[in-house]
Amino acid sequence: MKLSISLTASLAVLASASPQTRCRRASSYSCTPNHRGWQVCSTAHQWAYAGACSTGQICRYYGPSGSPDCVGPNAAWPPAKIWQPPRQIMTSKVDRGGARVGVRVNE
């Protein structure tokens, strides 16, 4: 009897010491609590370990992309906007003969 009581008490202590944090949306990602890796939300809405950052890197979550990223500790955060070439817009004008001519204009 004493053995079952002490075993039950030990299991209760272990369960309270390491609770699994529930997540809201399956297949979403986040950094691990120690920022040394990332985790994914399972279909059972439990966080599951998914990977580790390389030595010397830490995990940072980037909201717009919805994903964690391993970066150096001195990395600028949030990341700079990715350069994209200017959009080309097709406009038209009328030449001297009355025909429409396409002209590309950079925005």
Secondary structure as a PSIPRED ss2 file (coil, helix, strand):
# PSIPRED VFORMAT (PSIPRED V4.0)

   1 M C   1.000  0.000  0.000
   2 K H   0.000  1.000  0.000
   3 L H   0.000  1.000  0.000
   4 S H   0.000  1.000  0.000
   5 I H   0.000  1.000  0.000
   6 S H   0.000  1.000  0.000
   7 L H   0.000  1.000  0.000
   8 T H   0.000  1.000  0.000
   9 A H   0.000  1.000  0.000
  10 S H   0.000  1.000  0.000
  11 L H   0.000  1.000  0.000
  12 A H   0.000  1.000  0.000
  13 V H   0.000  1.000  0.000
  14 L H   0.000  1.000  0.000
  15 A H   0.000  1.000  0.000
  16 S H   0.000  1.000  0.000
  17 A H   0.000  1.000  0.000
  18 S C   1.000  0.000  0.000
  19 P C   1.000  0.000  0.000
  20 Q C   1.000  0.000  0.000
  21 T C   1.000  0.000  0.000
  22 R E   0.000  0.000  1.000
  23 C C   1.000  0.000  0.000
  24 R C   1.000  0.000  0.000
  25 R C   1.000  0.000  0.000
  26 A C   1.000  0.000  0.000
  27 S C   1.000  0.000  0.000
  28 S C   1.000  0.000  0.000
  29 Y E   0.000  0.000  1.000
  30 S E   0.000  0.000  1.000
  31 C E   0.000  0.000  1.000
  32 T C   1.000  0.000  0.000
  33 P C   1.000  0.000  0.000
  34 N C   1.000  0.000  0.000
  35 H C   1.000  0.000  0.000
  36 R C   1.000  0.000  0.000
  37 G E   0.000  0.000  1.000
  38 W E   0.000  0.000  1.000
  39 Q E   0.000  0.000  1.000
  40 V E   0.000  0.000  1.000
  41 C E   0.000  0.000  1.000
  42 S C   1.000  0.000  0.000
  43 T C   1.000  0.000  0.000
  44 A C   1.000  0.000  0.000
  45 H C   1.000  0.000  0.000
  46 Q E   0.000  0.000  1.000
  47 W E   0.000  0.000  1.000
  48 A E   0.000  0.000  1.000
  49 Y E   0.000  0.000  1.000
  50 A E   0.000  0.000  1.000
  51 G E   0.000  0.000  1.000
  52 A E   0.000  0.000  1.000
  53 C C   1.000  0.000  0.000
  54 S C   1.000  0.000  0.000
  55 T C   1.000  0.000  0.000
  56 G C   1.000  0.000  0.000
  57 Q C   1.000  0.000  0.000
  58 I E   0.000  0.000  1.000
  59 C E   0.000  0.000  1.000
  60 R E   0.000  0.000  1.000
  61 Y E   0.000  0.000  1.000
  62 Y E   0.000  0.000  1.000
  63 G C   1.000  0.000  0.000
  64 P C   1.000  0.000  0.000
  65 S C   1.000  0.000  0.000
  66 G C   1.000  0.000  0.000
  67 S E   0.000  0.000  1.000
  68 P E   0.000  0.000  1.000
  69 D E   0.000  0.000  1.000
  70 C E   0.000  0.000  1.000
  71 V E   0.000  0.000  1.000
  72 G C   1.000  0.000  0.000
  73 P C   1.000  0.000  0.000
  74 N C   1.000  0.000  0.000
  75 A C   1.000  0.000  0.000
  76 A C   1.000  0.000  0.000
  77 W C   1.000  0.000  0.000
  78 P C   1.000  0.000  0.000
  79 P C   1.000  0.000  0.000
  80 A C   1.000  0.000  0.000
  81 K C   1.000  0.000  0.000
  82 I C   1.000  0.000  0.000
  83 W C   1.000  0.000  0.000
  84 Q C   1.000  0.000  0.000
  85 P C   1.000  0.000  0.000
  86 P C   1.000  0.000  0.000
  87 R C   1.000  0.000  0.000
  88 Q E   0.000  0.000  1.000
  89 I E   0.000  0.000  1.000
  90 M E   0.000  0.000  1.000
  91 T E   0.000  0.000  1.000
  92 S E   0.000  0.000  1.000
  93 K E   0.000  0.000  1.000
  94 V E   0.000  0.000  1.000
  95 D C   1.000  0.000  0.000
  96 R C   1.000  0.000  0.000
  97 G C   1.000  0.000  0.000
  98 G C   1.000  0.000  0.000
  99 A C   1.000  0.000  0.000
 100 R E   0.000  0.000  1.000
 101 V E   0.000  0.000  1.000
 102 G E   0.000  0.000  1.000
 103 V E   0.000  0.000  1.000
 104 R E   0.000  0.000  1.000
 105 V E   0.000  0.000  1.000
 106 N E   0.000  0.000  1.000
 107 E C   1.000  0.000  0.000
